[in-house]
Amino acid sequence: MIIQNFSGKIRTILGNNDAEIITFTKMTLDNSNNFEMDLDNKGMFADFEIDGIKICITHYPKLGTLLAKSDEFDFVFYGHTHIAKTELINNTKLINPGSIIPENKIVSFAILDTQTKEVETITF
């Protein structure tokens, strides 16, 4: 697995797949890995700071939009639709990176450069 070779912190949230609840919760509670899920938020969203940039992640678009409208974050990332999209709400960039699973024959992901504060969506 790629995750086993990655030494950085992995922050995760739950989606709408029931198997994630068991798997991600076990991985979060197991201190031998680098998974982190905010169990206080029941895995619905996570907020954190990297290089002074306030970031929030969630699965659902409506929750992502509400979090972006709060103006508490520089970036809010969401999923669910698996369609890459970027928009600006007030001063917050709301981003759906798409999906790495080629269900619509489009694979995409996003990279946030914390130095330039630019987001690049890679699609193939």
N, C-alpha and C positions, 0 to 999 in steps of 0.2 A: 504494500500500500504506500502511496505517496505520503500520506499523513505521517507514517512512522518515521520517515526520513526528514521530516520538517521539524526544526528545533524551535521555531518561533511560537508565539501564543496564537491559538486558534479560538476565536470568539464565535459562538454559534447561537442560533435561535431556532425555534421549532417552526415547521411548515405545516402543511395539512396532510402529512403522511403519519399515520398512527405509530408505525415502527420507529420513527424518530424519537418519540417520547421515551421509549425504553432505552434505545441505543445511546442517544446523546446524554440522557440523564446519568446512565452508568458511566459513560466516558468522562463526564464532568466530575462525578463523585470519586472516580479512580485517580488518586494523586500521582500515579506513575506516568501520566500523559500531560499534554499541554492544552487540553480542551478547557474552555471556560464558557459557562452558560449562566446567566443571571437567573437563578431559580426563584428569587424574590418576585421577578416579573413573570413567572411561570413560563419562561422561554418565549414570550410574545415579542419582546424587543430587548435590545441591549444598547446601552450608550457608554461611550468611552472617549478618551482623548489620546491622540497620537501626534506628537510634534506640535502641540498647541492647537490642533484641529479637533473640533467637537464633532463626533460621528455617532450616528444611530443606525442600527440595522433592525429590520423587521421583515416578516414574510408578506404581509397583506398590504395591498396598494392603499386602501382607505386609511389604515392606521399610519402608513408612511406619509400620506398627505397631511393628516392631522399633526403628526410629529414635525413635519416641515413647516407647517403654518404656525407652530409654537414659537418659531424663530430662536429656539434654544441651540440649534445645531448648524454647523457649516455644511454638512452632508448627511443626507438620509438615504440609505439603500434599502430597497425592497425587492420582492420577487413575485411569486404566485402566477403571473401571466406568462412568464418565460419569454417576454418580448422586450428587447433592449429599448430603453427610453430615458431621456434626460430632460428635465425641465427646472426652471428656476421659480421658487415660491418665496416671495420676499427676498431675503438674503441667503436662503438655503437651497442648495442643489439637491433635487430629488432624483434619484437614479435607480433604474431597474437594469441590472447588468445583463439580463437575458438568461440564457441557460447553457450549460455545458453538455446537456443531453440533447442530441440532435433529433428531437421529436418533430420539429417543423422543418427539418433539413437545414436549419440555421443554428449555428453554435456561436455563442458570444459570451464574453465576460468583460469586466471593467477593471481598470488599474487606476488607483488614485496615487498621484505623485504628491507626497506630503510637503515637498519643498516648493513646488510651483502652484500647488492647490488645483491642478488640472486633472481631469478624469478622461481617460482614453478608453473607449469601448472597442474591443477587438472582436471582429465578426468574420467567420469563415464558414 
